[in-house]
Structure formats: C-alpha cells, structure tokens
C-alpha cells in the first residue's frame, strides 16, 4: 500500500470522524464509502440528479436532528452491498 497526505480543515476532519461506523475505521475507509455513495447517486454526466439533491438536503436536515441511517444501511438500501 502507498499512502499520501492530504490537507483538510479541522472541521472537515471532525465531520469525517463523526461518520465512523466503528472505532478503528480509517479516514480512507470513510472516504471510500462516501465516494461509493456518490458514484451510485450521480447521473450519466457525472452530476447529481435533482431527486438526489433533494434527498441529500433532506438527509442533512435529518442528520442535524440525529435521525437517518448509516452509510452501510444506505448502500444496502440502494442494493450496492
């Protein structure tokens, strides 16, 4: 394996840490899950569909209220895992 260093703001790192599904999950694993979800929800041109944009907005509202599902649950619902 080859590793590299990327710069992220402290707030971004904290948000990534909040997305951990288990204690020892690495940031690389978290980023790979996020990329996998993005690949599923974009259209043929690589853009998010309007339906996806609305779903993301709703998801963010739910996340602020600590409601919703884990990424693993979402991927299962989308039939990816």
Protein Blocks (a to p, Z undefined) as FASTA:
>chain_A
ZZddddddfklmmmmmmmpcbfklcfklmmmmmmmmmmmmpcfkopacfklmmmmmmmmm
mmmnopacdfklmmmmnomZZ
